């Protein structure tokens, strides 16, 4: 019985503990399978074992995008560093989007300054997921409408994770 109490104590987290980190693929969004909690991995795989194309990144469990989700990875300079396959249906082909400034692709009804500040903060330090409205800046904006844009932190290297989901609000 004392061993059980000791194990329970070890598994509890305090308020000072960092949130659990989940790994996901930067291309397909598939969550990575982590080894059992009591076994450290012999090495940490960096390339997705499912699609073989994406880099495995970490984010909080609340920010985990999920397989087939549309999301972009944005550096602290607000340049797009990666986008998921599903995001290509919204933003366009990967080779045309990588390296572009985020504000060339998205705008927010709450204002450019607040939107870019939230993304920049998420790219610089740990950031709880925050949802803001966003619209495309391209001619496809009316067809897609306003999207829910969940902004959080991912890495390494540290960046902002923007998961987007069309809401059909403002769609024409």
C-alpha positions as CSV (number, residue, x, y, z in Angstrom):
1,X,0.0,0.0,0.0
2,X,2.8,2.6,0.7
3,X,4.0,2.0,-2.9
4,X,0.6,2.9,-4.3
5,X,0.5,6.2,-2.3
6,X,4.1,7.0,-3.5
7,X,3.1,6.4,-7.2
8,X,0.0,8.5,-6.8
9,X,2.0,11.3,-5.4
10,X,4.5,11.2,-8.3
11,X,1.7,11.3,-10.9
12,X,0.1,14.4,-9.5
13,X,1.0,17.7,-11.0
14,X,1.3,21.0,-9.2
15,X,0.3,24.4,-10.6
16,X,4.0,25.1,-11.3
17,X,4.4,22.0,-13.6
18,X,4.3,22.8,-17.4
19,X,1.3,21.5,-19.3
20,X,1.5,18.1,-20.9
21,X,3.0,18.3,-24.3
22,X,1.6,16.3,-27.2
23,X,3.5,15.7,-30.5
24,X,1.9,16.1,-33.9
25,X,2.9,16.1,-37.5
26,X,3.4,19.6,-39.1
27,X,2.1,18.2,-42.5
28,X,-0.7,15.7,-41.9
29,X,-1.6,16.7,-38.3
30,X,-1.5,13.1,-37.1
31,X,-0.8,12.9,-33.3
32,X,2.5,11.0,-32.7
33,X,2.3,7.9,-30.4
34,X,4.4,8.5,-27.3
35,X,6.1,5.7,-25.5
36,X,4.5,4.5,-22.2
37,X,5.0,7.1,-19.4
38,X,7.3,4.8,-17.4
39,X,9.7,4.2,-20.3
40,X,11.9,6.9,-21.7
41,X,12.2,6.8,-25.5
42,X,15.6,5.6,-26.9
43,X,15.5,8.5,-29.3
44,X,12.9,11.1,-30.2
45,X,11.7,10.6,-33.8
46,X,11.5,14.0,-35.7
47,X,9.9,12.9,-38.9
48,X,6.2,11.7,-39.0
49,X,5.9,8.0,-39.2
50,X,2.5,8.2,-40.9
51,X,3.1,10.6,-43.9
52,X,6.9,10.7,-43.8
53,X,6.8,14.4,-44.9
54,X,6.2,16.4,-41.7
55,X,8.3,17.3,-38.7
56,X,7.0,16.3,-35.3
57,X,6.3,19.3,-33.2
58,X,5.0,19.7,-29.6
59,X,2.0,21.6,-28.3
60,X,-0.3,21.6,-25.3
61,X,-3.1,19.0,-25.3
62,X,-5.6,21.8,-25.6
63,X,-4.0,23.0,-28.8
64,X,-3.5,19.6,-30.5
65,X,-4.9,20.1,-34.0
66,X,-5.7,16.5,-34.9
67,X,-5.3,14.5,-38.1
68,X,-6.6,16.2,-41.2
69,X,-6.9,19.6,-39.5
70,X,-6.1,22.9,-41.3
71,X,-3.3,24.8,-39.6
72,X,-0.3,26.9,-40.3
73,X,3.0,27.3,-38.3
74,X,4.1,30.9,-38.0
75,X,7.6,32.0,-36.9
76,X,8.1,35.0,-34.6
77,X,8.8,37.1,-37.7
78,X,5.1,36.4,-38.6
79,X,6.3,34.4,-41.7
80,X,4.6,31.1,-42.5
81,X,7.1,28.2,-41.8
82,X,4.7,25.3,-42.5
83,X,1.2,24.4,-43.3
84,X,-0.8,21.2,-43.2
85,X,-2.2,19.4,-46.2
86,X,-5.7,20.4,-45.2
87,X,-4.6,24.1,-45.0
88,X,-3.7,24.0,-48.7
89,X,-7.4,23.8,-49.6
90,X,-7.9,27.1,-47.8
91,X,-4.7,29.1,-48.3
92,X,-3.2,27.6,-51.5
93,X,-0.3,25.3,-52.5
94,X,2.5,25.0,-50.0
95,X,5.2,26.2,-52.4
96,X,3.3,29.5,-52.9
97,X,2.6,30.1,-49.1
98,X,5.8,29.2,-47.3
99,X,7.8,32.3,-46.4
100,X,4.8,34.7,-46.9
101,X,3.9,37.1,-44.1
102,X,0.8,36.0,-42.1
103,X,-0.9,39.3,-42.7
104,X,-0.6,38.7,-46.5
105,X,-2.9,35.7,-45.9
106,X,-5.2,36.5,-43.0
107,X,-6.8,39.5,-41.4
108,X,-9.0,39.7,-38.3
109,X,-12.1,41.8,-37.7
110,X,-10.7,42.6,-34.3
111,X,-7.8,44.4,-35.9
112,X,-4.4,43.7,-37.4
113,X,-2.5,44.9,-34.4
114,X,-4.3,42.6,-31.8
115,X,-4.2,39.7,-34.2
116,X,-0.5,40.0,-35.0
117,X,0.4,40.6,-31.4
118,X,-1.4,37.4,-30.3
119,X,0.4,35.4,-32.9
120,X,3.8,37.0,-32.1
121,X,3.4,36.3,-28.4
122,X,2.5,32.6,-29.1
123,X,5.7,32.3,-31.2
124,X,7.9,33.8,-28.5
125,X,6.7,32.1,-25.3
126,X,4.3,29.6,-24.0
127,X,0.8,30.7,-24.7
128,X,-2.5,29.2,-23.8
129,X,-4.8,28.6,-26.8
130,X,-6.7,31.7,-27.8
131,X,-9.4,31.8,-30.5
132,X,-9.9,34.8,-32.7
133,X,-12.0,35.4,-35.8
134,X,-10.0,35.6,-39.1
135,X,-10.6,36.0,-42.8
136,X,-8.5,35.4,-45.9
137,X,-7.1,38.4,-47.6
138,X,-7.4,36.8,-51.0
139,X,-10.3,36.8,-53.4
140,X,-11.4,33.5,-51.8
141,X,-12.4,35.3,-48.6
142,X,-16.1,35.4,-49.5
143,X,-16.2,31.8,-50.4
144,X,-14.5,30.6,-47.2
145,X,-16.1,33.2,-44.9
146,X,-14.9,34.0,-41.3
147,X,-12.9,31.3,-39.7
148,X,-12.2,30.5,-36.1
149,X,-8.5,30.8,-35.6
150,X,-7.1,29.0,-32.5
151,X,-3.6,30.5,-31.7
152,X,-1.2,28.6,-29.5
153,X,2.5,27.8,-29.1
154,X,4.3,24.8,-30.7
155,X,7.9,23.8,-31.3
156,X,10.8,23.1,-31.3
157,X,11.8,25.5,-32.6
158,X,9.2,27.7,-30.9
159,X,6.5,29.0,-33.2
160,X,2.8,29.9,-33.2
161,X,0.3,27.2,-34.2
162,X,-2.8,28.6,-35.9
163,X,-5.5,26.1,-36.4
164,X,-8.3,27.4,-38.7
165,X,-11.8,26.2,-39.1
166,X,-14.4,27.8,-41.4
167,X,-17.5,28.8,-39.6
168,X,-19.6,29.7,-42.7
169,X,-20.3,33.0,-41.0
170,X,-20.0,35.8,-43.6
171,X,-19.8,33.3,-46.5
172,X,-21.2,34.4,-49.8
